[in-house]
């Protein structure tokens, strides 16, 4: 009976590990809002490197706390060189307006989409309303925008978003994995104690 329980726990632990390794390159989807008092939102993220697509769902979207999406989103991608929001000095890598996305369910041509090839590293995605408020200088200084609204950003893969909260299913798998490891340690300790007696 003990060997069956041990086999079950080991199998679940390995399945959990396989799930985590399989999801390491899954799409990252994050819901965000642009505050009216700033008019910009900044998404800090780490990318493992390669081809990345960044897809914005905003126009007509009602999935956030304000109840309305950004009518016409504008995005700019910067290298995160450690500079502070409001004084970004990292290189501008890309910008986009009016390109309906394909990954997040966008059907509006007013949503933004960007496809880039990036080295592994840290990046900042600046999001605002187009176009009067879409200049590079405004994004770097977080100025000249009073628009607000919600949006969903979908990164194709290999992205870890700073401050993102894991889904409940991820927590459950992680707890199950820790329980399996704890059980294996408990069993090994009991076997060692039995052999010593």
ABEGO torsion letter per residue (X at the ends): XAAAAAAAAAAAAAAAAAAAAAAAABBBBBBBBBBAAAGBBBBBBBBAEEBBBBBBBABGBAABAAGBBBABBBBBBBBBAGBBBGBBABBBAEBBBGBBBAAAGBABAABBBBBBBBBBEBBBBBBBBOAAAABAAAAAAGBGBABBEBBBBBBABGBBBBGBBBBAAAAAAAAAAAAAAAAAAAAAAAAAAAAAX
